[in-house]
């Protein structure tokens, strides 16, 4: 079993973690609509800073193993996985069948990015 610190796994772990912060920064405030927008912006920027501190090294180190297109695909698939969980658990917005179909089509696209022809 590969270790988290292996060159192929570490970027994926960092991108998943960065997406948690990104999703919280972008959507976490939706439960706090009475908070002034300027406060939301400042808090979101602080959270996004942590996201960047994870995403930038993930892409730097990941470029030794993955192409830029593969890294972007990992990022997008991570975004969907994290957002789906966040939406269902935190925002209490269920994932409908059409969301599942859309996510499956994106996963099919990821297959083509990673498949060697």
C-alpha positions as a LaTeX table, in Angstrom:
\begin{tabular}{lrrr}
\hline
Residue & $x$ (\AA) & $y$ (\AA) & $z$ (\AA) \\
\hline
Unk1 & 0.00 & 0.00 & 0.00 \\
Unk2 & 1.46 & 3.40 & $-0.96$ \\
Unk3 & 2.35 & 5.80 & 1.82 \\
Unk4 & 0.78 & 9.27 & 2.01 \\
Unk5 & 4.23 & 10.74 & 1.44 \\
Unk6 & 4.82 & 8.95 & $-1.88$ \\
Unk7 & 5.15 & 11.32 & $-4.85$ \\
Unk8 & 1.97 & 10.02 & $-6.48$ \\
Unk9 & $-0.22$ & 10.15 & $-3.35$ \\
Unk10 & 0.90 & 13.33 & $-1.56$ \\
Unk11 & $-0.41$ & 15.73 & $-4.24$ \\
Unk12 & $-3.82$ & 14.04 & $-4.17$ \\
Unk13 & $-4.02$ & 14.27 & $-0.37$ \\
Unk14 & $-2.97$ & 17.94 & $-0.45$ \\
Unk15 & $-5.48$ & 18.75 & $-3.21$ \\
Unk16 & $-8.28$ & 17.06 & $-1.27$ \\
Unk17 & $-7.34$ & 19.03 & 1.84 \\
Unk18 & $-7.08$ & 22.28 & $-0.12$ \\
Unk19 & $-10.55$ & 21.67 & $-1.51$ \\
Unk20 & $-11.98$ & 21.36 & 1.98 \\
Unk21 & $-10.67$ & 24.85 & 2.76 \\
Unk22 & $-11.75$ & 26.22 & $-0.63$ \\
Unk23 & $-15.27$ & 24.88 & $-0.22$ \\
Unk24 & $-15.57$ & 26.31 & 3.28 \\
Unk25 & $-14.24$ & 29.67 & 2.07 \\
Unk26 & $-16.65$ & 29.83 & $-0.86$ \\
Unk27 & $-19.80$ & 28.29 & 0.62 \\
Unk28 & $-19.48$ & 28.14 & 4.43 \\
Unk29 & $-20.84$ & 31.65 & 4.84 \\
Unk30 & $-24.17$ & 30.70 & 3.26 \\
Unk31 & $-25.41$ & 29.72 & 6.72 \\
Unk32 & $-24.46$ & 33.17 & 8.06 \\
Unk33 & $-26.32$ & 35.54 & 5.75 \\
Unk34 & $-26.71$ & 38.15 & 8.47 \\
Unk35 & $-22.93$ & 38.63 & 8.70 \\
Unk36 & $-21.84$ & 41.69 & 6.70 \\
Unk37 & $-20.31$ & 40.89 & 3.33 \\
Unk38 & $-17.04$ & 42.65 & 4.15 \\
Unk39 & $-16.56$ & 40.33 & 7.16 \\
Unk40 & $-17.39$ & 37.30 & 5.01 \\
Unk41 & $-14.84$ & 38.44 & 2.42 \\
Unk42 & $-12.07$ & 38.88 & 4.98 \\
Unk43 & $-12.75$ & 35.53 & 6.65 \\
Unk44 & $-12.98$ & 33.81 & 3.27 \\
Unk45 & $-9.64$ & 35.30 & 2.20 \\
Unk46 & $-8.05$ & 33.98 & 5.38 \\
Unk47 & $-9.42$ & 30.51 & 4.72 \\
Unk48 & $-8.39$ & 30.72 & 1.06 \\
Unk49 & $-4.83$ & 31.50 & 2.15 \\
Unk50 & $-4.66$ & 28.07 & 3.80 \\
Unk51 & $-6.12$ & 26.55 & 0.64 \\
Unk52 & $-3.36$ & 28.13 & $-1.44$ \\
Unk53 & $-0.72$ & 26.92 & 1.01 \\
Unk54 & $-1.89$ & 23.39 & 0.28 \\
Unk55 & $-2.73$ & 23.63 & $-3.44$ \\
Unk56 & 0.46 & 25.32 & $-4.62$ \\
Unk57 & 2.83 & 22.70 & $-3.14$ \\
Unk58 & 0.47 & 19.94 & $-4.32$ \\
Unk59 & 0.82 & 21.17 & $-7.88$ \\
Unk60 & 4.55 & 21.86 & $-7.60$ \\
Unk61 & 5.34 & 18.41 & $-6.19$ \\
Unk62 & 2.66 & 16.71 & $-8.27$ \\
Unk63 & 4.19 & 18.00 & $-11.50$ \\
Unk64 & 7.01 & 15.50 & $-10.97$ \\
Unk65 & 4.49 & 12.68 & $-11.37$ \\
Unk66 & 1.48 & 14.11 & $-13.22$ \\
Unk67 & 0.95 & 16.34 & $-16.23$ \\
Unk68 & $-0.72$ & 19.72 & $-15.75$ \\
Unk69 & $-3.92$ & 18.33 & $-17.29$ \\
Unk70 & $-3.86$ & 15.41 & $-14.85$ \\
Unk71 & $-3.28$ & 17.72 & $-11.88$ \\
Unk72 & $-6.19$ & 19.92 & $-12.97$ \\
Unk73 & $-8.38$ & 16.84 & $-13.35$ \\
Unk74 & $-7.45$ & 15.66 & $-9.85$ \\
Unk75 & $-8.31$ & 19.15 & $-8.59$ \\
Unk76 & $-11.72$ & 19.18 & $-10.29$ \\
Unk77 & $-12.69$ & 15.67 & $-9.19$ \\
Unk78 & $-11.57$ & 16.53 & $-5.64$ \\
Unk79 & $-13.67$ & 19.69 & $-5.78$ \\
Unk80 & $-16.78$ & 17.72 & $-6.74$ \\
Unk81 & $-16.24$ & 15.06 & $-4.09$ \\
Unk82 & $-15.63$ & 17.58 & $-1.33$ \\
Unk83 & $-18.48$ & 19.82 & $-2.46$ \\
Unk84 & $-20.95$ & 16.92 & $-2.67$ \\
Unk85 & $-20.16$ & 15.94 & 0.92 \\
Unk86 & $-20.20$ & 19.55 & 2.14 \\
Unk87 & $-23.48$ & 20.27 & 0.40 \\
Unk88 & $-25.19$ & 17.23 & 1.84 \\
Unk89 & $-23.76$ & 17.39 & 5.37 \\
Unk90 & $-23.27$ & 21.12 & 6.08 \\
Unk91 & $-25.78$ & 22.85 & 3.80 \\
Unk92 & $-28.34$ & 20.02 & 4.06 \\
Unk93 & $-28.86$ & 20.12 & 0.29 \\
Unk94 & $-29.27$ & 16.57 & $-0.99$ \\
Unk95 & $-27.47$ & 15.32 & $-4.07$ \\
Unk96 & $-30.12$ & 14.57 & $-6.70$ \\
Unk97 & $-29.93$ & 12.00 & $-9.48$ \\
Unk98 & $-29.05$ & 14.64 & $-12.07$ \\
Unk99 & $-26.09$ & 15.74 & $-9.94$ \\
Unk100 & $-24.93$ & 12.13 & $-9.85$ \\
Unk101 & $-25.19$ & 11.86 & $-13.63$ \\
Unk102 & $-23.23$ & 15.09 & $-14.09$ \\
Unk103 & $-20.54$ & 13.93 & $-11.68$ \\
Unk104 & $-20.35$ & 10.58 & $-13.49$ \\
Unk105 & $-19.82$ & 12.34 & $-16.80$ \\
Unk106 & $-17.00$ & 14.37 & $-15.27$ \\
Unk107 & $-15.50$ & 11.14 & $-13.91$ \\
Unk108 & $-15.70$ & 9.72 & $-17.45$ \\
Unk109 & $-13.76$ & 12.77 & $-18.64$ \\
Unk110 & $-11.15$ & 12.09 & $-15.96$ \\
Unk111 & $-10.77$ & 8.57 & $-17.33$ \\
Unk112 & $-9.82$ & 9.97 & $-20.73$ \\
Unk113 & $-7.30$ & 12.39 & $-19.19$ \\
Unk114 & $-5.51$ & 9.57 & $-17.34$ \\
Unk115 & $-5.85$ & 6.84 & $-19.97$ \\
Unk116 & $-2.77$ & 6.19 & $-22.09$ \\
Unk117 & $-3.72$ & 5.91 & $-25.76$ \\
\hline
\end{tabular}
